[in-house]
Amino acid sequence: MISFKFLLNDPDTTITSLRENRGKQGLCLEDVAGCGMTFNAVDVETANSDRSTICQIGIAHVVDGQINERWSTLVNPEDEFDDFNISIHGITAKQVQEAPTLPEIREELRKRLRGQVLVSHTSFDRSAFETSMDKYGLDQLQVYWLDSAKVVRRAWPEKFGQRGYGLKNVAHYIGYEFKHHDALEDAVAAAEITLVACREHNVDIEYWLRIFEKGNFHGKKRERQTHGPVSWEGNPDGEYFGEVLVFTGELRMPRFEAANYASFMGCKVSTSVSKKTTILVSGIQKSFAIKSSSGKSNKHIKAEELISGGHDIKIISETDFLSLIANHQPPVPLQTLAAEKVQEK
């Protein structure tokens, strides 16, 4: 068994240090200029709601607008499998017992992906890799990420500008059939969707990269809440605009600070799970909030029921949420918010 350190669970690991670490390892746009229609697309499946528990990786290699290679592997996440996740992708702990761990395939990933554009449908595959690399203390992937869900929303704004841009829904729209929740099948679907968007608009991958690089937000300071339910609108220029996020359980940071980050990233923060919910962030559940033997809150259970009914909801841990916000800087620094909170006491 390889020993590793859960960096995001280390109280000495701050959001600032994660942000600085990611910044040092990422590529800039100039590094991938001239890529044309050559890129990779990736998808992962996870063992449980913690995105660092990657149990399958699928990669589609696209060269000059054509998929010329497909590669996938099971991964031993060295963690528990949740029955709900198994019901979605069908991968069990027994199936990955002899599979390589992430450190054991890190070199293979480097050879396949290093220095190239890497497409994923929504940023959750990116967060899975980042948290998994942090988990093992490995260097981040040297790639330039492109979110195909953002491409879809810009390419077909009337159809997918606000909602409905899940991978299965968009694939159906372009007439592409695939087996959803198989990492390789999903990666190929993301590649096909990206290629169709490029062809319909007569642009290449670099066009989308430059479009989204311009999406910087310079908004007004948001009115904050320090107690009670947190419900905020999302920043329209944020990377996750159109997502509806709900928190459940106790977080390590004050709820209003977490909502401030989520809102800045573009998420509408809601207080209850509904058919409009797209992200559920699950923190530590207090005993009085747990209504079933599964140890999950009512919000968590309702989200799983909606997913089983075909709704596209990502259930992520607070660790994953911290990884997501490590890549963003809210309009009001958290240090300022914390200082203001102290002054109010």
C-alpha positions in Angstrom: 0.0 0.0 0.0 1.4 3.4 -1.0 1.3 5.9 1.8 -0.1 9.3 1.0 -1.3 12.5 2.7 -4.7 14.1 2.3 -3.4 17.6 1.7 -6.9 19.2 1.7 -7.7 17.7 5.1 -4.5 19.2 6.5 -5.5 22.3 8.6 -2.2 23.9 7.6 -3.1 23.7 3.9 -4.9 26.9 3.0 -6.9 27.9 0.0 -4.2 30.4 -0.8 -1.4 27.8 -0.8 -3.5 25.6 -3.0 -4.1 28.5 -5.4 -0.4 29.3 -5.5 0.6 25.7 -6.1 -1.9 25.3 -9.0 -0.8 28.6 -10.5 2.8 27.5 -10.6 2.0 24.3 -12.4 -0.6 25.4 -15.0 0.1 26.2 -18.6 -0.7 29.6 -20.1 -2.6 30.1 -23.3 0.5 30.9 -25.2 1.8 27.4 -24.4 -1.0 25.8 -26.5 -1.3 28.4 -29.2 -1.7 27.0 -32.7 -3.3 23.8 -31.5 -6.0 24.0 -34.2 -8.3 21.0 -34.0 -5.8 18.8 -32.0 -6.7 18.1 -28.3 -7.5 15.4 -25.8 -10.8 14.8 -24.0 -11.1 13.1 -20.6 -13.7 11.8 -18.2 -13.4 10.0 -14.9 -15.6 8.0 -12.6 -15.3 8.1 -8.8 -15.8 5.5 -6.1 -17.8 7.9 -3.8 -18.8 11.5 -3.6 -15.2 12.6 -2.9 -13.8 13.5 -6.3 -10.3 12.4 -5.3 -11.5 8.7 -5.5 -11.0 8.2 -9.2 -11.7 4.6 -10.2 -11.8 4.9 -14.0 -10.2 7.3 -16.5 -11.0 7.6 -20.2 -9.1 9.6 -22.8 -10.0 10.4 -26.4 -7.1 11.7 -28.5 -8.2 14.1 -31.3 -5.7 15.0 -34.1 -6.7 17.5 -36.8 -10.4 17.1 -36.0 -10.5 13.3 -35.9 -10.5 10.9 -33.0 -7.5 8.7 -33.7 -7.0 6.9 -30.3 -9.0 5.9 -27.3 -7.5 4.9 -24.0 -9.0 3.9 -20.6 -8.0 2.2 -17.4 -9.5 1.2 -14.1 -7.9 2.9 -11.1 -7.6 1.6 -7.5 -8.7 4.7 -5.5 -7.6 3.1 -2.2 -10.9 4.2 -0.7 -14.4 2.9 -0.1 -17.0 2.5 -2.8 -20.4 4.0 -2.2 -23.4 1.8 -3.3 -24.9 4.8 -5.0 -21.8 5.4 -7.2 -21.7 1.7 -8.0 -25.3 1.9 -9.2 -24.3 4.7 -11.6 -21.2 3.4 -13.2 -21.2 -0.3 -12.2 -17.6 -0.4 -11.0 -17.0 -2.2 -7.7 -14.1 -2.4 -5.2 -13.4 -6.0 -6.3 -13.0 -4.9 -10.0 -10.2 -2.5 -9.1 -8.3 -4.6 -6.5 -5.5 -5.3 -9.0 -5.8 -2.0 -10.9 -3.0 0.5 -10.7 -3.2 3.4 -8.3 -3.0 7.0 -9.6 0.7 7.3 -8.8 1.4 4.2 -10.8 -0.2 5.6 -14.0 1.0 9.2 -13.5 3.8 8.8 -16.0 1.4 7.4 -18.6 -0.9 10.4 -18.1 2.1 12.7 -18.5 3.1 11.1 -21.8 -0.4 11.3 -23.2 -1.5 14.7 -22.0 1.5 16.9 -21.2 1.5 20.3 -22.8 -1.8 19.9 -24.7 -5.4 21.1 -24.4 -7.5 18.8 -22.3 -11.3 19.0 -22.7 -13.7 17.9 -20.0 -17.5 18.3 -19.8 -17.9 20.7 -16.8 -14.9 21.3 -14.5 -15.6 18.4 -12.2 -13.1 16.1 -14.0 -10.5 18.8 -13.6 -11.3 19.0 -9.9 -11.1 15.2 -9.6 -7.6 15.2 -11.0 -6.5 18.2 -8.9 -7.7 16.8 -5.7 -6.4 13.3 -6.5 -2.9 14.8 -7.3 -3.1 16.7 -4.0 -4.1 13.5 -2.2 -0.9 11.8 -3.3 1.4 14.8 -3.3 1.9 14.6 -7.1 2.5 17.4 -9.5 -0.6 18.6 -11.3 -1.2 17.7 -14.9 0.7 20.1 -17.3 -2.3 20.8 -19.5 -4.6 23.6 -20.6 -8.2 22.8 -19.5 -11.2 23.6 -21.7 -14.7 23.0 -20.4 -16.9 21.6 -23.2 -20.1 22.6 -21.2 -19.0 26.2 -21.5 -18.4 25.7 -25.2 -22.0 24.2 -25.5 -23.5 27.1 -23.7 -21.8 29.6 -26.0 -22.3 27.6 -29.2 -26.1 27.1 -28.7 -27.2 29.7 -26.2 -30.9 29.5 -27.0 -30.9 25.8 -26.3 -28.3 25.4 -23.5 -27.5 28.9 -22.3 -29.0 28.5 -18.8 -29.6 24.7 -18.3 -29.8 21.4 -19.9 -26.2 21.2 -20.9 -25.4 17.9 -19.3 -23.3 15.5 -21.4 -26.2 13.0 -22.2 -28.6 15.8 -23.2 -26.2 17.6 -25.5 -25.0 14.3 -27.1 -28.7 13.5 -27.9 -29.1 17.0 -29.4 -26.2 16.4 -31.8 -27.4 12.9 -32.6 -24.5 11.1 -30.9 -25.4 7.9 -28.9 -23.1 6.5 -26.2 -23.0 4.5 -23.0 -23.2 7.2 -20.3 -21.1 6.9 -17.1 -18.4 4.8 -18.8 -15.3 7.1 -18.6 -14.1 6.3 -22.1 -17.5 6.6 -23.7 -18.1 10.0 -21.9 -14.7 11.2 -23.0 -15.4 10.4 -26.6 -18.8 12.1 -26.3 -17.2 15.3 -24.9 -14.8 15.2 -27.9 -17.6 14.7 -30.4 -19.6 17.6 -28.9 -16.6 19.9 -29.0 -15.9 19.0 -32.6 -19.5 19.6 -33.7 -19.5 23.0 -32.0 -16.3 23.9 -33.8 -17.6 22.8 -37.2 -21.0 24.5 -36.9 -19.3 27.8 -36.0 -16.4 27.3 -38.3 -13.8 27.9 -35.5 -11.0 25.9 -33.9 -10.2 25.0 -30.3 -8.0 28.0 -29.9 -11.0 30.2 -30.6 -12.8 28.9 -27.6 -9.8 29.1 -25.4 -9.4 32.8 -26.2 -13.1 33.5 -25.8 -13.2 32.1 -22.3 -9.9 33.7 -21.2 -11.6 37.0 -21.6 -14.3 36.1 -19.1 -12.9 38.1 -16.1 -15.4 39.5 -13.6 -15.1 42.9 -12.1 -18.4 43.2 -10.2 -19.6 45.1 -7.2 -19.2 43.8 -3.7 -22.0 41.5 -2.7 -24.1 41.9 0.3 -23.2 39.1 2.6 -25.1 37.1 5.2 -23.5 35.9 8.4 -26.3 33.8 9.7 -29.4 31.9 8.7 -30.0 30.2 5.3 -27.7 31.3 2.5 -29.3 32.0 -0.9 -27.3 34.1 -3.5 -27.5 34.7 -7.2 -24.5 33.7 -9.3 -22.0 36.0 -11.0 -23.1 36.0 -14.7 -19.4 36.0 -15.8 -18.4 33.2 -13.5 -17.1 29.9 -14.8 -20.1 28.0 -13.2 -22.9 30.4 -14.2 -26.1 28.5 -14.6 -25.2 26.0 -11.9 -27.5 25.8 -8.9 -25.6 24.8 -5.8 -26.9 23.6 -2.4 -24.9 23.0 0.8 -25.7 20.2 3.2 -23.9 19.5 6.5 -21.4 21.5 8.5 -18.4 23.1 6.6 -15.0 23.9 7.9 -15.5 27.5 6.7 -18.5 29.7 7.6 -21.4 29.0 5.3 -21.6 32.7 4.1 -17.9 32.5 3.0 -18.5 29.3 1.1 -21.6 30.9 -0.5 -19.5 34.0 -1.4 -17.0 31.8 -3.3 -19.8 29.8 -5.0 -21.6 33.0 -6.0 -18.4 34.5 -7.4 -17.8 31.4 -9.5 -21.3 31.8 -11.0 -23.4 29.4 -8.9 -26.8 30.3 -7.7 -26.8 29.2 -4.1 -30.1 27.7 -3.0 -31.3 26.3 0.3 -33.0 23.2 -0.8 -32.5 20.4 -3.4 -34.9 20.5 -6.3 -35.0 19.5 -10.0 -33.1 22.7 -10.7 -30.2 21.7 -8.5 -27.0 20.8 -10.3 -24.4 20.6 -7.5 -24.7 19.4 -3.9 -21.8 20.1 -1.6 -21.9 17.6 1.3 -20.1 18.5 4.5 -20.1 16.8 7.9 -23.5 15.6 8.8 -24.7 16.3 12.4 -26.6 13.4 14.0 -29.9 15.3 14.2 -29.9 16.0 10.5 -29.4 12.3 9.5 -32.6 10.7 8.6 -31.5 7.3 7.4 -29.2 4.4 8.3 -27.0 5.5 5.3 -25.7 8.4 7.3 -26.8 10.8 4.6 -29.0 14.0 5.1 -32.4 14.4 3.5 -30.8 16.8 0.9 -28.3 14.1 0.0 -30.9 11.4 -0.3 -33.2 13.6 -2.4 -30.3 14.5 -4.7 -29.6 10.8 -5.2 -33.2 10.1 -6.0 -33.2 12.9 -8.6 -30.0 11.5 -10.2 -31.6 8.0 -10.4 -34.5 9.7 -12.1 -32.3 11.1 -14.8 -31.4 14.5 -13.4 -27.8 15.7 -13.8 -26.6 16.5 -10.3 -23.0 16.4 -9.1 -22.6 15.4 -5.4 -19.2 16.6 -4.2 -17.4 16.7 -0.8 -16.2 19.8 0.9 -12.7 18.8 -0.1 -13.8 19.0 -3.8 -15.4 22.3 -3.2 -12.2 23.7 -1.6 -10.3 22.5 -4.7 -12.7 24.3 -7.0 -12.5 27.6 -5.1 -8.7 27.3 -4.9 -8.8 28.3 -8.6 -10.9 31.4 -8.1 -10.5 34.7 -6.2 -13.8 36.2 -4.9 -14.5 39.9 -5.3 -14.2 40.3 -1.5 -11.1 38.6 0.0 -12.0 36.1 2.7 -9.4 37.8 5.0 -11.5 41.0 4.7 -14.7 39.1 5.4 -13.2 37.4 8.4 -11.9 40.7 9.8 -15.3 42.3 9.4 -16.9 39.4 11.1 -14.6 39.8 14.1 -15.4 43.6 14.3 -19.1 42.8 14.5 -18.7 40.8 17.6 
